[in-house]
Amino acid sequence: MTFSKPGPENTGATLRIALEAAAQKNFDLVVASNTGSTVEALLTLKNEVHTPVNIVMVGQVDGFSAPGTNALTAEKRALLEAQGVRIVTAAHALSGAERGISRKFGGVYPAELVAASLRMLSQGVKVCVEIAMMALDCGAISYGRPVVCVGGTGRGADTVCIVTPAYTAGLFDTKINEILCKPGLYAE
């Protein structure tokens, strides 16, 4: 499916597509969510359709918006974990230290080039690849198994990919198996 434009208005349809694919294929579901709102919406849908799917949330790294902060509150973290969600908070696989170097010294570095190349497909595709590697690096998903990933453009969700991630150290072994939905490139 191709959405006419990116953004949170696609979240409901995106989550349905992701949940259906994860249930049909018996894959884990890895979801990008900064505040936990997208995962809460997914849990509501999961409970409505009674679908047993393992959910891993990948949030922003601490200090992303401001030093010493995280968009996911301690209360929301506890609520999601109580519902069985595994939460990953780690350095962003396609920026991390390289972004710090490029901000300090200028230039562009290899992981940033990979991220920019993936954005040629869409921001959400880049996010899906990145969160899959981050979840694998943290041991939240199994090595060698595809996962259904949910990403987006800014807020909400608008992209679903099936990805077989590699560890970040072997990022070029990551495979994008399918893109199930995303915004059209003309829309971004």
CORQUI-V374614 format. One line per field, one symbol per residue. psi: psi as a letter, one per 30 degrees, with the letter a starting at -180 (. if undefined). Layout:
psi: ???
//
This chain:
psi: kkkflllfffeeeeeeeeeeeeeefhlljkkkkeffeeeeeeeeeeeeghjjkkkkkjalkkgeekkglkfjleeeeeeeefggkkkkjlkkegdbeeeeeeeeflakleeeeeeeeeffeleeeeeeeeeeeeeeefgflkkfkllkkkaajblakgkkkkkjlllefhfffkkjekjelllkeff.
//
